[in-house]
Amino acid sequence: MEKIKTGIASYGLSGQVFHAPFISIHPHFALAAIAERSKDLARVRYPHVRIVRRFDELLAMNELELIIVNTPDDTHYEYARRALEAGKHVVVEKPFTNTAAEGEALIALAEKQGRMLCVYQNRRWDADFRTVKEVLASGRIGRPVEFESVFARYRNYIQPDTWKEQSGGMTFNLGSHLIDQSLQLFGMPEYVYADIAVLRDGGLVDDYFVIHLLGSSKMPDVRVTLKASYLMCEPEPRFVLHGTEGSYVKYGVDKQEALLRQGAAPDAPDWGMETENEWGWLHTGKDGKVKYPSLRGHYIDFYETVYQHLRHGAPVETDAREILPVIRLIEAAGVSSRERRVVRV
């Protein structure tokens, strides 16, 4: 079966760490082209891949079947639109779009063109999140009543020369992951209450948020709290799940990103596995407090779902229609924070 010839629209952190390594090792994909405006980092790492300087050059490559839109957040709508109009299947980095209206327009265009449009919500395949799903499904903690999910960062200065300090902000960036994970676990909430702020001196975009989601469709009695900040030198637990029969608490973050940043290849037999020291704690009234083994995480499973969809017609797991509610909730959180009120979704 012919491999899925793929082009990557940018070779910054996202291209280097989250896309090229997995496309290049998946047996059913061919990394055919990378757009890199001025540097030659991609040429060094992937000498067999065609390097282009402009996005238009990717669109003009008739052999490309799939384009990864991993450019700055503000360009996602325009670049995804142009790729769909060129007849390509499209993967868009999170956040999907800046507004729900833009997302709706892209979904309609993809349907008109008969092309796949999905969003790179890779943290569905984190080891810790997959383990939370297992704990929840197991019933070990009884009826869940409270869920906390935190991304702790510490950078008490404004990083120069990066678009992430100029546009987008933490709620769109990390919030896209936390909200998507919450929707996977508990469904769409009925109410949103949020506090979004700029805490660092000289900051231009939000670097802190706390978002409360209430009345979720799957489990309406669960209170959900999502939080991220650049001023958390001492990290809080990554996940806290409380129920009527016990709790699950997990510290630390999935190790895949750190390994990829170090240049590790994601094809090692133990890729995405955590050691016992990294496992979370399950504490129940029946069994006491014990280490709970983490499931394996692996971002290549995202590309496996894309392959299964494009070649075998299986549903793609992060279809843009499924991710659109994430953008709606970010918009609702913005309204809630600005107006200091609970927003009904």
C-alpha positions in Angstrom: 0.0 0.0 0.0 1.3 3.4 -0.9 2.8 5.4 1.9 1.2 8.7 2.9 3.5 11.4 1.6 3.5 14.2 4.1 4.8 17.7 4.3 5.4 19.7 7.5 4.7 23.5 7.3 7.3 24.5 9.9 10.5 23.2 11.5 10.4 24.9 14.8 9.9 23.1 18.1 6.7 21.5 17.0 8.2 20.2 13.7 11.4 19.0 15.3 9.9 17.4 18.4 6.3 16.4 17.8 5.9 15.6 14.2 9.0 14.8 12.1 10.3 12.1 14.5 7.1 10.1 14.4 6.3 10.6 10.8 9.8 9.4 9.9 9.5 6.1 11.8 5.9 5.2 11.0 6.0 2.5 8.3 3.0 3.9 6.5 4.2 7.5 6.2 6.8 9.1 4.0 8.2 12.4 5.3 8.5 14.0 1.9 8.9 17.8 2.5 9.6 20.3 5.2 9.1 24.1 5.0 12.0 25.9 6.8 12.2 29.6 6.0 15.9 30.3 6.6 17.7 27.7 8.6 18.9 24.3 7.5 18.3 22.2 10.6 15.9 19.9 8.8 18.4 19.2 6.0 20.9 18.1 8.5 18.5 15.7 10.4 16.6 14.5 7.3 18.9 14.8 4.3 16.6 12.7 2.0 13.7 15.1 2.6 13.0 18.0 0.2 13.4 21.3 2.0 11.4 24.3 0.8 11.3 27.9 2.0 7.7 28.8 1.6 4.3 27.3 2.5 3.2 27.8 -1.1 5.9 25.4 -2.3 4.3 22.7 -0.1 0.9 23.4 -1.6 2.3 23.1 -5.1 3.7 19.6 -4.5 1.1 17.4 -6.1 2.6 14.3 -4.6 1.8 15.4 -1.0 -1.3 13.8 0.4 -1.1 15.3 3.9 0.1 18.6 5.3 0.9 19.3 8.9 -0.1 22.9 9.8 2.2 23.5 12.8 2.9 27.2 12.2 2.1 30.0 14.8 -1.4 29.9 16.3 -2.6 33.0 14.5 -1.9 31.3 11.1 -3.7 28.0 11.7 -7.0 29.1 10.1 -5.4 30.6 7.0 -2.8 27.8 6.4 -5.3 25.0 7.0 -7.8 26.7 4.7 -5.2 27.0 1.9 -4.1 23.4 2.3 -7.7 22.1 2.1 -8.4 24.3 -1.0 -5.3 22.7 -2.5 -6.9 19.3 -2.0 -4.7 18.1 0.9 -5.6 16.2 4.0 -4.7 18.4 7.0 -3.5 17.9 10.6 -3.6 21.2 12.5 -1.5 21.8 15.6 -3.4 22.8 18.7 -5.1 25.1 19.3 -7.3 24.3 16.3 -8.2 27.9 15.6 -8.5 31.2 17.4 -12.3 31.3 17.3 -15.1 28.8 17.0 -16.3 30.6 13.9 -13.0 29.9 12.2 -13.2 26.3 13.2 -16.7 25.9 11.8 -15.6 27.4 8.5 -12.7 25.0 8.2 -14.9 22.0 9.1 -17.4 23.0 6.4 -14.6 23.4 3.9 -13.1 20.0 4.7 -16.5 18.4 4.2 -16.9 20.2 0.9 -13.5 19.1 -0.3 -13.9 15.6 1.0 -10.7 15.8 3.0 -9.6 14.9 6.5 -9.2 17.7 9.0 -8.0 16.7 12.5 -6.1 18.4 15.3 -2.9 17.3 17.0 -4.1 16.7 20.5 -1.2 14.5 21.3 -1.6 14.5 25.1 -4.4 12.1 24.8 -1.5 9.7 24.5 0.4 10.8 27.6 1.2 7.9 30.0 -0.3 9.7 32.9 -3.5 10.7 31.2 -4.0 7.2 29.8 -3.6 5.9 33.4 -6.2 8.4 34.7 -8.6 7.1 32.2 -7.9 3.5 33.4 -8.3 4.4 37.1 -11.6 6.2 36.4 -12.9 3.3 34.3 -11.9 0.7 36.9 -14.2 2.0 39.6 -11.5 1.8 42.2 -12.2 5.3 43.6 -16.0 4.8 43.5 -18.1 7.6 42.1 -15.8 10.5 41.0 -16.5 13.8 42.6 -13.4 16.0 41.9 -10.8 16.2 39.2 -7.8 18.6 39.1 -5.4 18.8 36.1 -2.4 21.1 36.3 0.5 22.1 34.0 3.1 23.7 36.1 5.8 25.8 34.4 8.5 28.1 35.8 9.8 30.9 33.6 9.7 34.1 35.5 10.9 36.2 32.6 9.6 37.0 29.1 11.4 34.9 26.5 12.6 37.1 23.7 12.1 36.4 20.0 9.2 34.0 20.3 5.7 34.4 18.9 4.3 32.6 21.9 5.1 35.7 24.0 3.3 37.9 21.5 0.1 36.2 20.7 -2.1 33.2 21.7 -1.4 32.9 25.4 -1.3 30.0 27.8 -5.1 29.4 27.8 -5.0 28.6 24.0 -1.7 26.8 24.3 -1.8 24.5 27.3 -5.4 25.0 28.0 -6.2 23.3 24.7 -4.7 20.1 26.2 -6.3 20.3 29.6 -9.7 21.1 28.2 -9.5 18.3 25.6 -8.5 15.8 28.3 -11.4 16.9 30.6 -13.9 16.5 27.7 -12.5 13.0 27.1 -13.1 12.0 30.7 -16.4 13.8 31.6 -18.0 15.3 28.5 -19.1 18.8 27.8 -19.8 20.9 30.9 -22.8 23.1 31.4 -21.0 26.0 33.2 -17.6 27.6 33.0 -16.0 29.9 35.6 -12.5 31.1 34.9 -9.7 33.4 36.1 -7.2 34.2 33.3 -4.3 36.7 34.0 -0.9 38.0 33.0 1.3 37.6 36.1 4.8 38.1 34.9 6.3 41.6 34.7 6.1 42.8 31.1 3.9 40.0 29.8 1.7 40.6 26.8 -0.3 37.4 26.8 -1.9 35.4 29.6 0.5 33.2 31.5 -1.9 31.9 34.2 -5.4 30.4 34.2 -7.7 28.5 36.5 -10.8 27.1 34.8 -13.7 25.4 36.6 -16.0 23.2 34.6 -19.3 22.2 36.2 -22.2 20.0 35.2 -20.4 17.8 32.7 -22.6 15.7 30.4 -21.1 12.3 31.3 -20.7 12.8 35.1 -22.6 16.0 36.1 -21.6 15.8 39.8 -17.8 16.0 39.1 -16.1 19.3 39.9 -13.3 19.9 37.3 -10.5 22.3 37.9 -7.9 23.0 35.2 -4.8 25.1 36.0 -1.6 26.3 34.4 1.0 29.0 35.2 4.5 30.1 34.4 5.1 31.0 38.0 5.0 27.6 39.7 8.6 26.9 40.9 7.2 24.1 43.1 4.9 22.0 41.0 1.5 20.8 42.2 0.3 17.3 41.3 -0.2 16.8 37.6 -3.5 15.0 38.3 -5.8 14.6 41.3 -8.8 12.4 41.1 -11.1 12.1 44.2 -14.0 9.7 44.5 -16.4 8.3 47.1 -14.1 5.3 47.7 -10.6 6.8 47.3 -8.2 9.0 45.4 -5.5 8.9 42.6 -2.7 11.4 42.7 0.1 11.7 40.1 3.1 14.0 40.1 5.4 14.8 37.2 4.7 15.0 33.5 4.8 12.6 30.7 8.5 12.2 29.7 8.1 12.0 26.0 8.5 15.7 25.3 11.7 15.9 27.4 13.2 12.9 25.6 12.3 14.3 22.2 13.8 17.7 23.1 17.0 15.8 23.9 17.0 14.2 20.5 16.0 10.7 21.5 14.4 8.6 18.8 10.9 7.4 19.7 11.4 3.8 18.5 13.0 2.4 21.6 11.2 -0.7 23.1 10.6 1.1 26.4 9.5 4.4 24.8 6.8 6.1 26.9 7.2 3.8 29.9 7.5 5.2 33.4 9.5 3.7 36.2 7.9 2.7 39.5 9.3 5.9 41.1 7.3 7.9 38.6 4.0 6.1 39.1 1.1 7.8 40.8 -0.5 6.8 44.1 -3.9 5.1 44.5 -5.3 5.5 48.0 -8.6 3.7 48.8 -10.3 2.9 52.0 -10.3 -0.7 51.1 -6.7 -1.3 50.0 -4.8 1.6 51.6 -2.2 3.6 49.7 -0.3 1.8 46.9 1.7 2.7 43.8 -0.4 2.4 40.7 1.5 1.3 37.5 1.3 3.8 34.7 0.3 2.8 31.2 2.6 3.4 28.3 2.4 6.7 26.5 3.2 7.0 22.8 2.5 9.9 20.5 2.9 7.7 17.4 -0.5 6.4 18.1 -1.9 9.7 16.9 -0.4 9.0 13.5 -1.6 5.5 13.6 -5.2 6.8 13.8 -4.5 9.1 10.8 -3.2 6.2 8.8 -6.1 3.9 9.7 -8.5 6.7 8.6 -6.8 7.5 5.3 -6.2 4.0 4.2 -8.9 1.9 5.9 -11.7 4.4 6.6 -11.6 4.1 10.4 -12.8 7.2 12.4 -9.9 9.6 13.1 -9.7 10.1 16.8 -9.2 13.9 16.9 -11.5 14.9 14.1 -11.9 18.7 14.0 -15.6 18.4 14.7 -14.8 16.7 18.0 -12.2 19.4 18.9 -14.4 22.4 18.1 -15.9 22.3 21.7 -12.4 22.9 23.1 -12.3 26.3 21.3 -15.9 27.1 22.4 -14.8 26.5 26.0 -11.7 28.6 25.7 -13.9 31.4 24.4 -16.4 30.9 27.2 -13.5 31.0 29.7 -12.4 34.3 28.3 -15.8 35.8 28.7 -16.1 34.4 32.3 -12.7 35.9 33.3 -13.4 39.3 31.7 -16.9 39.7 33.1 -16.2 37.9 36.4 -19.2 35.6 36.1 -20.2 32.0 35.5 -20.9 31.4 31.8 -23.4 28.8 30.7 -22.1 27.0 27.6 
